[in-house]
């Protein structure tokens, strides 16, 4: 009595290239989508400036993962680096938008509050980033009222 031979196991190198990706393409694409989405959400909605930090961090991680996945695909013809490259580009968008939102607040620069007095500017400020912009633009008036913020105080 003859039986059918068992199905041949696929060698690890003969599998579908997407299965050999190790998840880098999927991870890069997911990180890039979330980074770009949170960055654009923060840019479009007032009061959501904290999402700029999320976009900045996820964009940085997505860039690294996307770069590694794309580099591995470049050196291995059996791999497809499309998802890694797409994740890299989206993560770059998220990183740029996140930096565009975060850096002015860190440096105390921006256009918020131009043409207003310190009182008007502080009344319209919606968060620490805008308060720092007011203080930076009206530094002399701020120092006259509240003292030197960088001083030793003693």
N, C-alpha and C positions, 0 to 999 in steps of 0.2 A: 504494500500500500504506500503510495507516494503522497506526500503532503507538500503544500506550497511553501517555498522558502520564506523565511521571515522577511518583512520589509527591510530594505537596506537603510541603515542609519545615515543620515546626512553628516558628512564631515563638517566640522566647525567652519572651515573656510569656504564651503560650498553653499552655505545658507544665503538667504536673501540679504543683500548688503544693508538693508534697513535694520535687520535683526542684529547685525554685527556692529552697529553704531555705538552700542554701549549706553544709549540713552542721551548722549551729548546733544544730538540734534533736537530731540524733544525738549530737553531741559533748556537749551538755549532759546528755542522758539517760545516756550512758556514764559521764561524770564523776560525775554524781549517784549512779548505782548503785554505782560503785567506792568513792566517799566514804562513803556510808551503810553499805555492806558492811564496809569496813575499820573504820569507827568502831564498829559493833555487834560485830564480831569482837573488837576490842580491849577493849570493855566487858565482854564475856562471858568471855574467857579471861584468867586471871592471867598476868602475865609478858609480855604483848603490848602494853605501854603505848606502845611506839614507834609502833605503828600509829595512835595518836591523832594524831601529827604528820602522818601520811599523810592521814588523814581530814580534818584541819584544812586542809591545803594544797589537796587535791583539792576539798574543799567550797568553798573560796574561789574557785578557778578555775571550778568548775561554776556557782557563783552568778553570776559575771560573764558567762559564756557563755550561761547560761539567761536572764539578764535581757536581754542584747542580742538574743537570738533571739525572746524574747517581745515585746520592744518593737518589733522589726521586723514581727512578725506583727500586732501591734496596729495599726500604721500602714498595713499593706498587706492589703487584704481578700482577696487571692489566696493568702495564706499561711496555713498552719495552725500555730498556736503551741503545740499540745498537747504535743509532745515537749519543746519548750523549757521550758514551764511545769512539766512533770513532772520534768525534769532539775533545774530551779531548786529545786523542793520537796525532792527527794532530796538535792541538794547542801546545802541548808539543814539537813537532818537530820544529814548527815555533819559539817558544820561545827559544829553545836551539840554533838554527841556528842564530837567531837575536842577542842573547847574544854573540855568537861566533864572530859575525861581529862587534858589538858595543863596547864591553868591551876593546879590545886591543886599540882602538882609544881613549877611555876615559882615560885609564891608560898610554898611550904613549908607549906601548910595541908592539912587533911584529917582524917579520923577514924582513920587507920591508927595503931596503937600506943597508943591511949588506954588508960590503966590499967596500962601496963607500965613497967618501969624502962628506962633507956637501953640497958642490955645486952640485955634481952629484946627490946626493939623492934628494935635493930640486928641481932640474930640472926634475927629473922623477916622482915626487910626483903628484898625481892626486886627490887632495882634501885635506881638513884639517886633516883628519885622518892620511894620509901618511906623511904630513908635521910634525905633532906631533911626529910620529915615528922617522923621521929624527932628529928632535931636541932632542929627548930623547936619541938616539943612539950616537949622536955627541954633547953631552951637553957641554963639555968643550970648543970645538971649537965654538959652538953657543954662549955661554956666552962671549967668548973673542971678538966676532964680534958684537953682538947685545945687550950685557948687560944681567944681570940676569932677566929672565922673571918673577920670583917670588919676586923680590926685590921691595923695596918701591920707588926707583928712587929719593930719595932726602935725 
